[in-house]
Amino acid sequence: MSFGEIIVILVVAILVLGPDKLPE
């Protein structure tokens, strides 16, 4: 698994969980 794929998975996970999960 490349570093780029990990970034994509993290972004997708955030979108699935919802922006409310962001620490902002």
N, CA, C, O and CB atoms as a CASP TS submission, in Angstrom:
PFRMAT TS
TARGET T0000
AUTHOR 0000-0000-0000
METHOD Language model
MODEL 1
PARENT N/A
ATOM      1  N   MET     1       0.857  -1.200   0.000  1.00  0.00           N
ATOM      2  CA  MET     1       0.000   0.000   0.000  1.00  0.00           C
ATOM      3  C   MET     1       0.888   1.244   0.000  1.00  0.00           C
ATOM      4  O   MET     1       1.779   1.384   0.838  1.00  0.00           O
ATOM      5  CB  MET     1      -0.967   0.009   1.242  1.00  0.00           C
ATOM      6  N   SER     2       0.636   2.130  -0.938  1.00  0.00           N
ATOM      7  CA  SER     2       1.451   3.338  -1.041  1.00  0.00           C
ATOM      8  C   SER     2       0.938   4.414  -0.092  1.00  0.00           C
ATOM      9  O   SER     2      -0.175   4.327   0.428  1.00  0.00           O
ATOM     10  CB  SER     2       1.459   3.862  -2.486  1.00  0.00           C
ATOM     11  N   PHE     3       1.772   5.431   0.124  1.00  0.00           N
ATOM     12  CA  PHE     3       1.396   6.523   1.026  1.00  0.00           C
ATOM     13  C   PHE     3       0.176   7.261   0.498  1.00  0.00           C
ATOM     14  O   PHE     3      -0.687   7.681   1.269  1.00  0.00           O
ATOM     15  CB  PHE     3       2.566   7.501   1.211  1.00  0.00           C
ATOM     16  N   GLY     4       0.109   7.416  -0.810  1.00  0.00           N
ATOM     17  CA  GLY     4      -1.029   8.114  -1.430  1.00  0.00           C
ATOM     18  C   GLY     4      -2.339   7.391  -1.170  1.00  0.00           C
ATOM     19  O   GLY     4      -3.371   8.018  -0.930  1.00  0.00           O
ATOM     20  N   GLU     5      -2.288   6.052  -1.221  1.00  0.00           N
ATOM     21  CA  GLU     5      -3.506   5.269  -0.976  1.00  0.00           C
ATOM     22  C   GLU     5      -3.973   5.443   0.462  1.00  0.00           C
ATOM     23  O   GLU     5      -5.174   5.491   0.729  1.00  0.00           O
ATOM     24  CB  GLU     5      -3.264   3.775  -1.278  1.00  0.00           C
ATOM     25  N   ILE     6      -3.020   5.538   1.389  1.00  0.00           N
ATOM     26  CA  ILE     6      -3.373   5.736   2.797  1.00  0.00           C
ATOM     27  C   ILE     6      -4.090   7.074   2.966  1.00  0.00           C
ATOM     28  O   ILE     6      -5.079   7.162   3.694  1.00  0.00           O
ATOM     29  CB  ILE     6      -2.107   5.678   3.698  1.00  0.00           C
ATOM     30  N   ILE     7      -3.594   8.112   2.297  1.00  0.00           N
ATOM     31  CA  ILE     7      -4.221   9.428   2.377  1.00  0.00           C
ATOM     32  C   ILE     7      -5.647   9.365   1.853  1.00  0.00           C
ATOM     33  O   ILE     7      -6.559   9.931   2.457  1.00  0.00           O
ATOM     34  CB  ILE     7      -3.406  10.468   1.588  1.00  0.00           C
ATOM     35  N   VAL     8      -5.845   8.678   0.733  1.00  0.00           N
ATOM     36  CA  VAL     8      -7.181   8.556   0.143  1.00  0.00           C
ATOM     37  C   VAL     8      -8.126   7.851   1.109  1.00  0.00           C
ATOM     38  O   VAL     8      -9.268   8.273   1.286  1.00  0.00           O
ATOM     39  CB  VAL     8      -7.119   7.792  -1.195  1.00  0.00           C
ATOM     40  N   ILE     9      -7.647   6.778   1.731  1.00  0.00           N
ATOM     41  CA  ILE     9      -8.479   6.037   2.683  1.00  0.00           C
ATOM     42  C   ILE     9      -8.853   6.925   3.869  1.00  0.00           C
ATOM     43  O   ILE     9      -9.992   6.888   4.333  1.00  0.00           O
ATOM     44  CB  ILE     9      -7.745   4.769   3.175  1.00  0.00           C
ATOM     45  N   LEU    10      -7.911   7.713   4.357  1.00  0.00           N
ATOM     46  CA  LEU    10      -8.195   8.601   5.484  1.00  0.00           C
ATOM     47  C   LEU    10      -9.238   9.634   5.109  1.00  0.00           C
ATOM     48  O   LEU    10     -10.140   9.917   5.897  1.00  0.00           O
ATOM     49  CB  LEU    10      -6.919   9.294   5.959  1.00  0.00           C
ATOM     50  N   VAL    11      -9.129  10.204   3.916  1.00  0.00           N
ATOM     51  CA  VAL    11     -10.091  11.209   3.456  1.00  0.00           C
ATOM     52  C   VAL    11     -11.477  10.596   3.332  1.00  0.00           C
ATOM     53  O   VAL    11     -12.467  11.188   3.762  1.00  0.00           O
ATOM     54  CB  VAL    11      -9.650  11.810   2.106  1.00  0.00           C
ATOM     55  N   VAL    12     -11.543   9.411   2.745  1.00  0.00           N
ATOM     56  CA  VAL    12     -12.834   8.728   2.590  1.00  0.00           C
ATOM     57  C   VAL    12     -13.433   8.422   3.957  1.00  0.00           C
ATOM     58  O   VAL    12     -14.637   8.579   4.159  1.00  0.00           O
ATOM     59  CB  VAL    12     -12.672   7.422   1.771  1.00  0.00           C
ATOM     60  N   ALA    13     -12.597   7.987   4.896  1.00  0.00           N
ATOM     61  CA  ALA    13     -13.080   7.677   6.242  1.00  0.00           C
ATOM     62  C   ALA    13     -13.674   8.917   6.902  1.00  0.00           C
ATOM     63  O   ALA    13     -14.713   8.837   7.557  1.00  0.00           O
ATOM     64  CB  ALA    13     -11.941   7.110   7.107  1.00  0.00           C
ATOM     65  N   ILE    14     -13.014  10.067   6.730  1.00  0.00           N
ATOM     66  CA  ILE    14     -13.520  11.324   7.295  1.00  0.00           C
ATOM     67  C   ILE    14     -14.862  11.678   6.673  1.00  0.00           C
ATOM     68  O   ILE    14     -15.778  12.107   7.374  1.00  0.00           O
ATOM     69  CB  ILE    14     -12.510  12.471   7.072  1.00  0.00           C
ATOM     70  N   LEU    15     -14.981  11.500   5.367  1.00  0.00           N
ATOM     71  CA  LEU    15     -16.235  11.816   4.688  1.00  0.00           C
ATOM     72  C   LEU    15     -17.352  10.893   5.158  1.00  0.00           C
ATOM     73  O   LEU    15     -18.497  11.321   5.309  1.00  0.00           O
ATOM     74  CB  LEU    15     -16.065  11.708   3.169  1.00  0.00           C
ATOM     75  N   VAL    16     -17.017   9.629   5.388  1.00  0.00           N
ATOM     76  CA  VAL    16     -18.026   8.660   5.842  1.00  0.00           C
ATOM     77  C   VAL    16     -18.467   8.976   7.275  1.00  0.00           C
ATOM     78  O   VAL    16     -19.656   8.950   7.594  1.00  0.00           O
ATOM     79  CB  VAL    16     -17.467   7.214   5.759  1.00  0.00           C
ATOM     80  N   LEU    17     -17.486   9.273   8.126  1.00  0.00           N
ATOM     81  CA  LEU    17     -17.817   9.572   9.523  1.00  0.00           C
ATOM     82  C   LEU    17     -18.560  10.891   9.633  1.00  0.00           C
ATOM     83  O   LEU    17     -19.427  11.055  10.491  1.00  0.00           O
ATOM     84  CB  LEU    17     -16.548   9.611  10.383  1.00  0.00           C
ATOM     85  N   GLY    18     -18.222  11.820   8.772  1.00  0.00           N
ATOM     86  CA  GLY    18     -18.875  13.121   8.776  1.00  0.00           C
ATOM     87  C   GLY    18     -17.926  14.207   9.251  1.00  0.00           C
ATOM     88  O   GLY    18     -17.064  13.956  10.093  1.00  0.00           O
ATOM     89  N   PRO    19     -18.079  15.413   8.717  1.00  0.00           N
ATOM     90  CA  PRO    19     -17.214  16.551   9.076  1.00  0.00           C
ATOM     91  C   PRO    19     -17.277  16.879  10.565  1.00  0.00           C
ATOM     92  O   PRO    19     -16.385  17.548  11.084  1.00  0.00           O
ATOM     93  CB  PRO    19     -17.606  17.784   8.268  1.00  0.00           C
ATOM     94  N   ASP    20     -18.314  16.420  11.255  1.00  0.00           N
ATOM     95  CA  ASP    20     -18.449  16.708  12.682  1.00  0.00           C
ATOM     96  C   ASP    20     -17.331  16.065  13.488  1.00  0.00           C
ATOM     97  O   ASP    20     -17.069  16.467  14.622  1.00  0.00           O
ATOM     98  CB  ASP    20     -19.800  16.228  13.194  1.00  0.00           C
ATOM     99  N   LYS    21     -16.670  15.063  12.906  1.00  0.00           N
ATOM    100  CA  LYS    21     -15.592  14.372  13.602  1.00  0.00           C
ATOM    101  C   LYS    21     -14.296  15.183  13.582  1.00  0.00           C
ATOM    102  O   LYS    21     -13.355  14.869  14.310  1.00  0.00           O
ATOM    103  CB  LYS    21     -15.360  13.003  12.978  1.00  0.00           C
ATOM    104  N   LEU    22     -14.246  16.218  12.753  1.00  0.00           N
ATOM    105  CA  LEU    22     -13.036  17.032  12.656  1.00  0.00           C
ATOM    106  C   LEU    22     -12.846  17.859  13.922  1.00  0.00           C
ATOM    107  O   LEU    22     -13.823  18.318  14.514  1.00  0.00           O
ATOM    108  CB  LEU    22     -13.099  17.949  11.423  1.00  0.00           C
ATOM    109  N   PRO    23     -11.588  18.052  14.344  1.00  0.00           N
ATOM    110  CA  PRO    23     -11.284  18.777  15.591  1.00  0.00           C
ATOM    111  C   PRO    23     -11.395  20.287  15.453  1.00  0.00           C
ATOM    112  O   PRO    23     -10.680  21.025  16.132  1.00  0.00           O
ATOM    113  CB  PRO    23      -9.895  18.428  16.060  1.00  0.00           C
ATOM    114  N   GLU    24     -12.281  20.756  14.582  1.00  0.00           N
ATOM    115  CA  GLU    24     -12.394  22.205  14.396  1.00  0.00           C
ATOM    116  C   GLU    24     -13.657  22.742  15.046  1.00  0.00           C
ATOM    117  O   GLU    24     -13.917  23.944  14.989  1.00  0.00           O
ATOM    118  CB  GLU    24     -12.381  22.558  12.908  1.00  0.00           C
TER
END
